[in-house]
Amino acid sequence: MEAVDPKYSSFFTLISGKLFRIPEYQRPYSWEKAQRDDLFADIVKMSNKNETHFMATVVCLKTSEAVLVGSDELIVYEIVDGQQRMTTLIALLKAIELELAKSKNDGLAEAAKVQNELLVRGKDKMVLLQTNHDEARLFENYLKNGQRPIKSNLTTRPLKNLDQCIIECEKFVKDWKKDSDLVDLLSKVKNKLGFIFYQLNAEKTVYTVFEVLNSRGLQVNALDKSKSILLGTIYDIYCEDTYSMKNHVDHVKYAWNQVYTLIGLNEIKDDDVVKYAATLLMRKDIAKGKALSLEDSLEVFRELSQDSIDQIKNICDTLVAVAKYLKQLKAIPHFRCFNSISQVRFLYVAIYLNGTIQEKDLEEVIWNWEKISFKIYGLLRRDARNNVGDYIRLGRDIFHMEIENPYNQNTNLSDYNDFESLELSKKVLARLSLISESAPIDQAADTLKGNNCYDYWEDEFRYLCFKVEQYLNGQDISTAKLDQKWLSIFSDSNIDTIEHIFPQTLNEYWKGKLGKGNRIENVINRIGNLLVLPKELNSECQNKAFYDKVKIYEKASLSIVNQVIYNNDVEERNRKIRDNWDYKSIEEREAYLIDIAKKIWQ
């Protein structure tokens, strides 16, 4: 390994005479307001003390690529670590330049220097040649022309973060200008912000340097550590075979590009990607009944990567697939209530990663995963500490296509043999059924009685309503087909789509309607008093009289709403419009919904 020689540099020295690129396999721009506020606070603190302020470590790979700018050749550096801070500071320089350009005399001249010497080299080369995961080159356009990204182009979370970075940098500069000199701000950013700069000359060193830096206290993300472990191992194994080494390195880089693209689109937790992949891949003889920690996950990758290059590729492919199915789960509108329980997400990913279950059988397995998970964590409201081992062990069994027989051959031979004769999907269903036995349906459904089904239960309530709607319409409740109305409901916020029939704020009409001795706070959030409505109808209801609400409810054309309008009768021949809403109405509807819940989740 080459010697890593750190040098202390001002920001101006750091970026002078260089061009930078952020490779596609690196993390996209992920800083949010909290990190940018910290950076701005550091700048203010530095200015008040009028002394140099150490900002961070920047690690770059010096490439063999040189770009001709005028008569000068500028070397391209790939940013290995520090791209978040570098990107933000370059955006800040542009914000200063834009504001200085509105000035006269010295300010105008300084603006030109910033643009022509720091931000744009020559006619069209940006100091930051490429920000990754920005195919539309929105940031480049901002640096070159000062044009903010168009909102319709902000299609991913990283691009939205980048746009917010530009907004906040421009605001910081304008606020600074009110009380202080912008040229002074520019001087301090250029000359008083200090960095430890690590220049790496060999690509191999890039994939081992994180181990060194992490040992010196630099926090490195688990995905980045995983990438370094795998790429470093490739260099160790194939150091004599340049052609094979390049192919394998490219495979890993491509995998990380895919992972970061998937994470960027749907705000997936990258720690989950690492932990789930390692938990699935670890040897069965040492597997535990819980997901691995990040530290243990990295150790699994380190050990497996030593086995063969195929294992390294398998780790990469599994990480991509885990990210893909986590994205898939997160993108299903009415499954939001399942995303808060880690083992539920893990089992979902494992089911899809199996790859051998036929489509019809897969639908049945997913419905049972859905039904049992909602019964345990939705209806019974058990927290994430419950049934962890059941979900993790089953997920690993499904992934490895070896479903462990839950019966004892010595004491229960008949059930043991019956289980052994089942095909894989039926074995999965049998194991899910055993998990379900820990949550009796009568007990689960009865938890709805008299309970608050609004606060901290909004996602679960909307999901329950959707399933009840399917049941009332005679649809197959094991399917997850949303029409445009339900898509709209789930795409809008909970507060905009959940209606309190008996309103939260009383007017003269509603006062006394509950009857003597019934306190509103004990009734208002019970399931019998809650209703799902499209946003535009919910906003109309407010605390209108019940007969006026009924007119609005009729526009919804939903069976679960008609059940309120027509006094629990949905068949047309029995319909009679309800003329009042009181405590008895709430209790009757609650009992009605509990009865349906027992039929759906039995």
ABEGO torsion letter per residue (X at the ends): XBBBBBBBBBAAAAABGBBBBBBAABBBBABBAAAAAAAAAAAAAAAAAGBBBBABBBBBBBBABBBBBEABBBBBBBBABGAAAAAAAAAAAAAAAAAAAABBEAAAAAAAAAAAAAABBEAABBABABBBGBAAGAAAAAAAAGBBBBAAABABAAAAAAAAAAAAAAAAAAAAAAABBAAAAAAAAAAABBBBBBBBABAAAAAAAAAAAAAAGBBBBAAAAAAAAAAAAAAAAAAABAAAAAAAAAAAAAAAAAAAAAAAAAGBBAAAAAAAAAAAABBAAABBABBBBAAAAAAAAAAAAAABAAAAAAAAAAAAAAAAAAAAAAABAAAAAAAABAAAAAAAAAAAAAGABBAAAAAAAAAAAAAAAAAAAAAAGBBAABGAAAAAAAAAAAAAGBBBBABBAAABAAAAAAAAABBAAAAAAAAAAAAAAABBAAAAAAAABGBBAABGAAAAAAAAAAAAAAAAAGBBAABABBBAAAAAAAABBAAAABBBABBABBBAAABGAAEBGBBAAAAAABAAABBBBBAAAAAAAEABBAAAAAAAAAAAGBAAAAAAAAGGBABAAABBBBABBBAAAAAAAAAAAAAAAAAAAX
